[in-house]
Every structure is written in structure tokens, then in C-alpha cells.
Amino acid sequence: MDALKKFWHGWQRFGQFIGNMVGRVVLSLFYFTILLPFGLGATLFGDTLGLKTDSGSHWKDRTTPAPDLDAARRQF
């Protein structure tokens, strides 16, 4: 029975080692094939904050809807 316990603990350590290695490989592949190209594309071609405009001011015009009871009910 003692030999089976030693074998089981060794098998668990081996499984944990293999799981760590597979996790590192899978996450590395995910990063370099999906996240990195997306981030580079968003950085190079995107303007998420709208800062690349030619106007002198970055303020945006705001329109406020008329305050009525239906608009108050639709806000949640």
C-alpha cells in the first residue's frame, strides 16, 4: 500500500509539471497569435480616444434630451 501512495504522489507531481508546461505553451501561443497582432493593429490604426483630429479643440458637442417623464423612465 505504501508503494501505491508513493506512485500516486509521484504521478501527481508529474501531472502538475506537465500541466504547467502545457499551460505555458498554450498561453504563449494565444498571446503571440491573437493578442499581440490585435494590440499592434489597435495601436497603429486605431484612434479610440479621438485625439488624432485636426481641430484645435478636443471638446465634443453634447446634446441634452428634453427632460420629460418618459426619458426618466427609460434611463434604467
N, C-alpha and C positions, 0 to 999 in steps of 0.2 A: 504494500500500500504506500510505503514511503517513496518507492521508486516512481509510482504514478504521480504523486504530488510534485516531485522534482521535475518530472517530464512536463506536467501541466504548467508549472511556473515558468519553465524554460520556453514552452510553446507560447505562453502569454507575452513574455519578453520579446520573442521573435516576431509575433504578430504586431506588437506595438512598434517595433523597429520598422517593419515592412509598411505599416500604416503611415508612419511619419515620412518615410521616403516617397511613397506613392502620393501622399498629400502635397509634399513639396513639389513634386514633378507636375501634378495636375494643376496646382495653383500657379506655378511658374508659366506653364503653357497657356493658361487662361489669361494671365497678365499680359504676356507678350503677343498673344494673338487677338485679344479682344479689347482689353482696357487701354493698352499703350496706343494702338492706332486710333481709337476713338478720342483719347485725350489729345493726341497730336492734331487730329483734324479739327477738334473743337477749339484748340488754342490758335491754330494757324488761320482757320477760315471762319470762325465764329466771332460774333460781337454780342455776347449775351447781355452786357451792361449798356449797350448802345452808346459807347464812348467814341466810336470812330466816325462821328458825323462831322460835317463841315461847318455847321452853325457855331456861332460863338458861345451860345448858352446850352447847357445840358438840361435845362428845366423842360418838363413836359407839361403841356396844357391839360388841365383837369376839368372834366365836366361833372357837375353835381346834379343828380336827378332831382326832380321836384319832390319835396317832402310830402308824401301822402301816406295814407294808411296801408294801401296795398304794397307799396315799396317797403314799408316797415315789416310787414308780414313775410315778405319774400327773402329777407336777409338771412334767415336761418334755415 
